[in-house]
Amino acid sequence: MANKTFILAAYDNIHDAHKTIRELYNGGFQRDDIGFAANENDDLEAALKEDRSDSDDNFLERAADAISDFFSGEPSISDEEQDRFKEHIRRGGLVVSVKTPAEGVERAQQIMARHNPVDLTKRMEEWRSEGWTSYDPDAPLYTREEIAARREDLVVPAPVAGAAYPVYVYGYHPVR
């Protein structure tokens, strides 16, 4: 039974998530090992129109996983860790995942780090300053309008050459 590592990166916009997925696939990662989750209220189709190319095998045309289903079967991720990704998605963020054997971990991290992943530790500090305490599965998903307003308010720092970008790696687990 082969072991794989589950790697996650959070993004604020569909363009960065889409570029990550495309580069993972073009970099040799298998379609079935690449995952994607987004808020169902997000207007992904409209956002992707400018990202399309004739040769693009667009993963995002398949339905993004529901928040509750995205982490099913991933025992290496604690509930607390899952909750921060789920809250990011609830607020309109996107999460890309890839499962890979040990020899692909570094390459996957490098690809995912190239496309402006979000530092969820810092983001959680921002949420806490607004009164957030923890993920609530009963809290409503942000609406399309709330997502758009949130993205307008985000201050995204410019990439810094050589800086470490947050890509989250979770231990080995048996592949089913």
C-alpha positions in Angstrom: 0.0 0.0 0.0 1.5 3.3 -1.1 1.7 6.3 1.2 1.0 9.8 0.1 1.2 13.2 1.7 -1.7 15.6 1.7 -0.6 19.2 0.8 -2.9 22.2 1.0 -2.7 25.9 0.0 -5.3 28.6 0.5 -5.9 31.3 -2.1 -7.9 34.5 -2.1 -8.9 34.4 -5.8 -9.8 32.0 -8.5 -7.0 33.0 -10.8 -4.3 32.0 -8.4 -6.0 28.7 -7.5 -6.6 28.0 -11.2 -2.9 28.7 -12.1 -1.9 26.4 -9.2 -4.1 23.5 -10.4 -3.0 23.9 -14.0 0.7 23.9 -13.1 0.3 20.9 -10.8 -1.4 18.9 -13.6 1.1 20.1 -16.2 3.9 19.2 -13.7 2.9 15.5 -13.7 0.5 15.3 -10.7 -2.5 13.1 -11.4 -6.0 14.6 -11.9 -7.5 12.4 -9.2 -4.8 13.6 -6.7 -5.6 17.3 -7.2 -8.5 18.7 -5.2 -10.3 22.0 -5.0 -12.8 23.6 -2.7 -14.7 26.9 -2.9 -17.7 28.6 -1.5 -20.7 27.6 -3.6 -21.8 31.2 -3.8 -18.6 32.3 -5.6 -19.0 33.2 -9.2 -16.2 30.9 -10.5 -17.5 30.6 -14.0 -17.4 34.3 -14.6 -14.0 34.7 -13.0 -12.5 31.9 -15.1 -13.6 33.4 -18.5 -10.4 35.4 -18.7 -8.3 32.4 -17.6 -9.4 30.1 -20.4 -7.4 29.0 -23.3 -8.3 26.6 -26.1 -5.9 23.9 -24.8 -6.9 24.3 -21.2 -8.2 21.0 -19.5 -10.2 23.0 -17.0 -10.5 21.1 -13.7 -12.7 23.9 -12.2 -15.6 23.0 -14.5 -16.2 20.0 -12.3 -18.0 20.9 -9.2 -15.8 22.1 -6.4 -16.1 20.0 -3.3 -18.5 21.0 -0.6 -16.8 22.3 2.5 -18.0 19.4 4.6 -16.7 16.8 2.0 -13.3 18.3 1.2 -11.5 16.8 4.2 -13.3 13.5 4.5 -10.9 10.6 4.7 -7.9 12.8 5.7 -7.0 11.5 9.2 -3.7 13.4 9.2 -5.5 16.8 9.6 -6.8 17.8 13.0 -10.3 19.3 13.4 -8.7 22.6 14.3 -6.6 22.6 11.1 -9.6 21.7 9.0 -11.6 24.4 10.6 -9.3 27.2 9.6 -9.5 26.0 5.9 -13.2 25.7 6.2 -13.6 29.2 7.5 -11.4 30.5 4.7 -13.7 28.8 2.2 -16.9 30.0 4.0 -15.6 33.6 3.6 -15.0 33.2 -0.1 -11.5 31.8 -0.1 -10.4 28.8 -2.2 -8.3 25.8 -1.2 -6.2 23.6 -3.5 -4.9 20.2 -2.5 -2.6 17.6 -3.9 -1.8 14.1 -2.7 1.7 12.9 -3.6 4.3 10.3 -2.7 7.3 11.6 -0.7 9.3 12.3 -3.9 6.7 14.8 -5.1 6.3 16.8 -1.9 8.9 19.5 -2.5 7.9 20.0 -6.1 4.2 20.4 -5.1 5.1 22.9 -2.4 7.2 24.9 -4.9 4.3 25.0 -7.4 1.7 25.9 -4.8 3.9 28.6 -3.3 4.4 30.4 -6.6 0.8 31.5 -6.8 0.3 33.7 -3.8 -1.0 31.4 -1.1 -2.6 32.9 2.0 -1.0 32.7 5.4 -3.9 31.3 7.3 -2.3 32.0 10.7 -2.1 35.7 9.9 -5.6 35.6 8.4 -7.0 34.0 11.5 -5.5 36.8 13.6 -7.4 39.3 11.4 -10.6 37.3 11.8 -10.1 37.2 15.6 -9.7 41.0 15.7 -13.1 41.1 14.1 -14.6 39.0 16.8 -14.4 35.5 15.2 -13.6 32.7 17.6 -14.0 29.5 15.6 -15.5 27.9 12.6 -19.2 27.4 12.9 -20.6 24.8 10.4 -24.1 26.4 10.8 -22.9 30.0 10.0 -24.1 31.0 6.5 -21.7 31.0 3.6 -20.7 34.5 2.4 -22.9 35.6 -0.4 -21.5 36.5 -3.8 -21.8 40.2 -2.8 -20.0 39.7 0.5 -17.2 37.7 -1.3 -16.8 40.5 -3.8 -16.6 43.1 -1.1 -14.2 41.1 1.0 -11.9 40.7 -2.0 -11.9 44.4 -2.7 -10.9 45.1 0.9 -8.0 42.6 0.9 -4.5 44.0 1.0 -2.4 41.5 -0.8 1.4 42.0 -0.2 3.6 41.9 -3.3 5.6 38.7 -3.6 9.1 38.8 -2.1 11.8 36.9 -3.8 13.1 34.1 -1.6 10.3 34.5 1.0 8.7 31.4 2.4 5.0 31.1 1.4 2.5 29.1 3.4 1.9 25.7 2.0 0.6 23.2 4.5 1.9 19.6 4.5 0.1 16.9 6.4 1.7 13.5 7.3 1.7 10.3 5.3 -1.5 8.3 5.3 -2.3 5.1 3.4 -3.9 5.5 0.0 -7.2 3.8 -0.2 
